[in-house]
């Protein structure tokens, strides 16, 4: 659409060449069927974007729910006091926290199970596409329009990976709040029965919840930086072999 808009805003003596969003071979004359081909690519592109948005929006909702539950459990543990031991109310409150934590760990485990293959696929695609995008940017020295399109495409890939990594990092940080709240609580003033329950929960809360890509890559901001370094390394190899 950019050439069409430029023809309206800054017209030349002749129309600028129309370019499809993606270089595709349809085995027909693109000049004659340009509108149909453009409409097809537009619909396919937005269908894919909608699917990714829906998948990622659901992912964000799940992570936000898990983070909120970790915070609630942490606040409950932090507010437990020795006075709550009367009529075993303190023990019951602690047991409820333990059950909530157990259910939440099961929830995060299911989340990891259903998203790990998706993250692995996206990670591989983004690393390969970023390397290829950087190589294309170097090769196309005189085509400013193509360079702008490549930059926007690469920016979208980086933003998407950071988006996934950020919420993975958020889940890790919030899962640590349970252990921090256990340490901050006045457990030393609790009766022996509550201390035993505290110790059991403290041991389990030392293992933070995280999301991985294929069980080999943890979705976090730190690993996001490592992926960017790897992508630039592959890009350097490609340019040196040019």
Secondary structure, DSSP 4 states (H G I P E B T S, - for coil): -HHHHHHHHS--SSPPPP--SS----SS-TTTSHHHHHHHHHHHHHHHHHHHHHHHHHHHHHHHHHHHHHHHHHHHHHT--GGGGGGGHHHHHHHHHHHHHHHHHHHHHHHHHHHHHHHHHHHHHHHHHHHHHHHHHHH-SS-HHHHHHHHHHHHHHHHHHHHHHHHHHHHHHHHHHHHHHHHHS-GGGS-HHHHHHHHHHHHHHTS----EETTTEE-SHHHHHHHHHHHHHHHHHHHHT-
